Amino acid sequence: MSLSHLDAAELLRSARALDQAQAYPDLVALLEPWPGESLEVEPELLFLRADVARRVGRPDDADDDLARLHRRIA
């Protein structure tokens, strides 16, 4: 599964709206199906997924996404 830049932009809009609404279970459901390499198209998606993983008590998943994000921007 891969994301085009256009699809990533739409996914990011949806993710930001859910984050703003603090709809964390919905945000998890939106981002969880995507592999990390797909979300790298828009690094903010990785950050949002890491943030919400931590909020819902999944720190290992959060750490994985943050490590991927760090490698992406380093």
C-alpha positions in Angstrom: 0.0 0.0 0.0 1.5 3.3 -1.0 0.4 6.9 -0.8 0.6 9.5 -3.6 1.4 13.0 -2.5 -2.2 13.9 -3.2 -3.6 11.0 -1.1 -1.1 11.8 1.7 -2.3 15.5 1.7 -5.9 14.3 2.0 -5.0 11.8 4.7 -3.1 14.5 6.6 -6.1 16.9 6.5 -8.3 14.1 8.0 -5.7 13.2 10.6 -5.3 16.9 11.6 -9.1 17.3 12.0 -9.3 14.1 14.2 -6.3 15.2 16.3 -7.8 18.7 16.7 -11.1 17.1 17.8 -9.2 14.8 20.2 -10.9 11.8 18.4 -7.9 9.6 19.2 -9.5 6.2 18.6 -10.7 7.4 15.2 -7.2 8.8 14.5 -5.7 5.4 15.3 -8.2 3.7 13.0 -7.3 6.1 10.2 -3.5 5.8 10.4 -2.9 2.3 11.8 -3.5 0.5 8.5 -0.7 2.4 6.7 2.8 1.0 6.9 5.4 3.5 8.1 7.1 3.7 4.7 3.9 4.8 3.1 3.5 7.6 5.7 7.0 8.9 5.1 5.6 10.7 2.0 4.3 13.2 4.6 6.4 13.1 7.7 3.8 14.8 9.8 1.6 11.7 9.4 4.3 9.7 11.2 4.5 12.3 14.0 0.7 12.2 14.4 0.6 8.4 14.5 3.4 8.4 17.1 1.6 11.0 19.2 -1.7 9.2 19.1 0.0 5.8 19.8 1.4 7.3 23.0 -1.9 8.8 24.0 -3.7 5.4 23.7 -1.0 3.6 25.6 1.1 2.1 22.9 4.6 3.5 23.6 6.5 0.9 21.6 4.5 1.7 18.5 5.2 5.4 19.1 8.9 4.8 19.5 9.0 2.8 16.2 7.3 5.7 14.3 9.5 8.3 16.0 12.7 6.3 15.1 11.4 6.1 11.5 10.7 9.8 11.5 14.2 10.6 12.9 15.9 8.5 10.2 13.7 10.3 7.6 14.7 13.8 8.6 18.3 13.1 9.8 
